[in-house]
Amino acid sequence: MKIGILGGGQLGRMFIQNALKYDDEFYTLDPSIDAPCHNISHFVQGDFNDYDTLVAFGRDKDLLTIEIEHVNVQALETLENMGVKVIPCPMIIKTIQQKILQKKFYQEHHIPSPHFQIVASRAELNLALPFVQKINMGGYDGKGVQIIRTEKDLEKFWEEPSVVESLVDIEKELSVIVARNESGETMTFPVTEMIADPELNLLDFNICPASVDKEVLSQIDAIAQKFLEVVDSPGLFAIELFLDKKGKVWVNEIAPRLHNSGHQSQEGNANSQFEQMYRVLKNMPLADTDITAYSGMVNLVGAAGFTGKVKYNGLQQVLKLPKTYIHLYGKQQTTPGRKMGHINTLADSREELVEKLKKIKEIIEVRAE
Amino acid sequence: MKIGILGGGQLGRMFIQNALKYDDEFYTLDPSIDAPCHNISHFVQGDFNDYDTLVAFGRDKDLLTIEIEHVNVQALETLENMGVKVIPCPMIIKTIQQKILQKKFYQEHHIPSPHFQIVASRAELNLALPFVQKINMGGYDGKGVQIIRTEKDLEKFWEEPSVVESLVDIEKELSVIVARNESGETMTFPVTEMIADPELNLLDFNICPASVDKEVLSQIDAIAQKFLEVVDSPGLFAIELFLDKKGKVWVNEIAPRLHNSGHQSQEGNANSQFEQMYRVLKNMPLADTDITAYSGMVNLVGAAGFTGKVKYNGLQQVLKLPKTYIHLYGKQQTTPGRKMGHINTLADSREELVEKLKKIKEIIEVRAE
């Protein structure tokens, strides 16, 4: 089957890497000539936000999917009308692309998400400080999102259509990856716990299973089941969650694709999110997601102050650790905060896992030559 | 690093698939334009047995390795002299290519292998029936090997330089995969047990760990350690073994490369043979090879009577089995006996494993459209 992927980044790369177990042909579309998928697929350089480019790329494919949600949805709708299968459905991509539609979707389906207001300018604000501003379109990896804590912060308010959201008093950030195939079969991954680096606003550590009580798990399960019931599209989705200090779970955002919070599934679960995504695309029986051990992930991001040809310090030392797996993304150039790879590790207990993760974090450095 | 691989078959494909976790560039040389590595590496169509072709392919690489041992060794020696790193060393490839040198190597190093005679013609024969004839060069996947049981069988004796070997009264066929890096570090995989289909003479089932007693394991360990001590080359090697009915272990053959008997390591061990091979090439710390479960493999070979575009029956049903992993090789055309892929499965006990393997074997069929 000819499978086209919009975006040629690391998510696409790891997806294709896993899917080489099967007999498909992969095509990727990305604006960057040295995208991680460049050498391992039929690569087309181009802008997946451009209607004509996307239609030209997609028209001869059997199936189209995404590894980034900021794509031209109108083009996807055109392609769908031409008979190209698109997973997930253009409608759910559109809903998630636009923060306003996303919030309305949660509201409509009684999926708990923080209290919010839709505004186009500061003048319309009617929400108590502190709050989060999320611009309606174009936010990604923490961009287009800011926290407004004080009256002074209000000066940096972006004057454009946005969702403003009450700040959750966060105890933990959690994530659950869920999947649904065309036949309607569904499967969820065990809940993971994320620990973010506040400066970069990028995922940093990732631990699975999350250390939360049954009551919390049951709230998460209810959210996952509700979402899978109402989503009306095959796909793999990452539901990003906040657990507040009172024990209540809120949906922060949902990504309609593979997600950084699921990377530890490559070795920590019976099957990874990448395998599950493949099975969704092919409408195969969904894969079992059992935990094989305590698993965790450290992101490898470019260190501050270094730009240029990447050099990893400490890789050899990390490779000496048992059950530790390095995943680099084939990126030649590092810049501060750029996601260059990640390291997964397994352990027999959470304590051992945290020790290993800290050690890895200490050992490894992503610098320039 | 620019890594060249001689051969673009499934072993190369799975090697590259795993190595996409790192940042190298892969180049493959294979006579077949639709070789499994074609679309996932810089592919050169050409004959790795041709001196000029191999030198031209290898001269600008940082490192060369093999996924098949029937390559032009003289060209590898030339490349080595030009400063290209070749792993494993040309000398050990040459020793293994030539069955006569291989047997002498075992004899010299007191590695137990069946009693043999070197002959160029039937007239020189001085070995009791039954015996195995192995032609000196060019044998592969059971070709160039025949069993001579009776006086009548002697009529089909190949009149060319050969090793003739006393037939071992085989209780079990076993295999151990061993690795050595340039720094001299060594690592062995747990012993696997093979069950062959006598008609095709291709590996059929593969079970790990092997069900053998401590005394047998200790003989195997002695063989592995002795080989790693004397081999004088970095590399990953598959030692194919016979356990006879009296409990003695004999070396059948050694392959200087990735091997079908190690495929279950993809999910059955903390790290696979493919990861270990990568670490050998890069002189990295060798990977831990701990068993994660009872693991087994079924080869998917083209069914008799079917030639043409491949069609797998039963894949969907196999995918419903927990902890079961399909690995196809990207081959479009099936012929009787062609290795098209394999299926790995994990279990909590040997009994459960054998049941699963039998079930898979029953379900799956490799036919033509």
HADDOCK unambig.tbl for C-alpha pairs under 7 A between the chains (distance, minus, plus):
assign (segid A and resid 17 and name CA) (segid B and resid 17 and name CA) 5.68 0.50 0.50
assign (segid A and resid 17 and name CA) (segid B and resid 20 and name CA) 6.84 0.50 0.50
assign (segid A and resid 20 and name CA) (segid B and resid 17 and name CA) 6.83 0.50 0.50
assign (segid A and resid 21 and name CA) (segid B and resid 326 and name CA) 6.59 0.50 0.50
assign (segid A and resid 21 and name CA) (segid B and resid 327 and name CA) 4.40 0.50 0.50
assign (segid A and resid 21 and name CA) (segid B and resid 328 and name CA) 5.19 0.50 0.50
assign (segid A and resid 21 and name CA) (segid B and resid 329 and name CA) 6.89 0.50 0.50
assign (segid A and resid 22 and name CA) (segid B and resid 327 and name CA) 6.24 0.50 0.50
assign (segid A and resid 22 and name CA) (segid B and resid 328 and name CA) 5.01 0.50 0.50
assign (segid A and resid 22 and name CA) (segid B and resid 330 and name CA) 6.73 0.50 0.50
assign (segid A and resid 23 and name CA) (segid B and resid 328 and name CA) 6.34 0.50 0.50
assign (segid A and resid 23 and name CA) (segid B and resid 329 and name CA) 6.99 0.50 0.50
assign (segid A and resid 23 and name CA) (segid B and resid 330 and name CA) 4.67 0.50 0.50
assign (segid A and resid 40 and name CA) (segid B and resid 40 and name CA) 4.87 0.50 0.50
assign (segid A and resid 40 and name CA) (segid B and resid 41 and name CA) 6.85 0.50 0.50
assign (segid A and resid 41 and name CA) (segid B and resid 40 and name CA) 6.84 0.50 0.50
assign (segid A and resid 270 and name CA) (segid B and resid 323 and name CA) 5.96 0.50 0.50
assign (segid A and resid 284 and name CA) (segid B and resid 316 and name CA) 6.32 0.50 0.50
assign (segid A and resid 285 and name CA) (segid B and resid 316 and name CA) 6.65 0.50 0.50
assign (segid A and resid 285 and name CA) (segid B and resid 319 and name CA) 6.22 0.50 0.50
assign (segid A and resid 285 and name CA) (segid B and resid 320 and name CA) 5.81 0.50 0.50
assign (segid A and resid 288 and name CA) (segid B and resid 322 and name CA) 6.01 0.50 0.50
assign (segid A and resid 288 and name CA) (segid B and resid 323 and name CA) 6.95 0.50 0.50
assign (segid A and resid 316 and name CA) (segid B and resid 284 and name CA) 6.33 0.50 0.50
assign (segid A and resid 316 and name CA) (segid B and resid 285 and name CA) 6.66 0.50 0.50
assign (segid A and resid 319 and name CA) (segid B and resid 285 and name CA) 6.22 0.50 0.50
assign (segid A and resid 320 and name CA) (segid B and resid 285 and name CA) 5.81 0.50 0.50
assign (segid A and resid 322 and name CA) (segid B and resid 288 and name CA) 6.00 0.50 0.50
assign (segid A and resid 323 and name CA) (segid B and resid 270 and name CA) 5.96 0.50 0.50
assign (segid A and resid 323 and name CA) (segid B and resid 288 and name CA) 6.96 0.50 0.50
assign (segid A and resid 326 and name CA) (segid B and resid 21 and name CA) 6.58 0.50 0.50
assign (segid A and resid 327 and name CA) (segid B and resid 21 and name CA) 4.39 0.50 0.50
assign (segid A and resid 327 and name CA) (segid B and resid 22 and name CA) 6.24 0.50 0.50
assign (segid A and resid 328 and name CA) (segid B and resid 21 and name CA) 5.18 0.50 0.50
assign (segid A and resid 328 and name CA) (segid B and resid 22 and name CA) 5.01 0.50 0.50
assign (segid A and resid 328 and name CA) (segid B and resid 23 and name CA) 6.34 0.50 0.50
assign (segid A and resid 329 and name CA) (segid B and resid 21 and name CA) 6.88 0.50 0.50
assign (segid A and resid 330 and name CA) (segid B and resid 22 and name CA) 6.75 0.50 0.50
assign (segid A and resid 330 and name CA) (segid B and resid 23 and name CA) 4.70 0.50 0.50
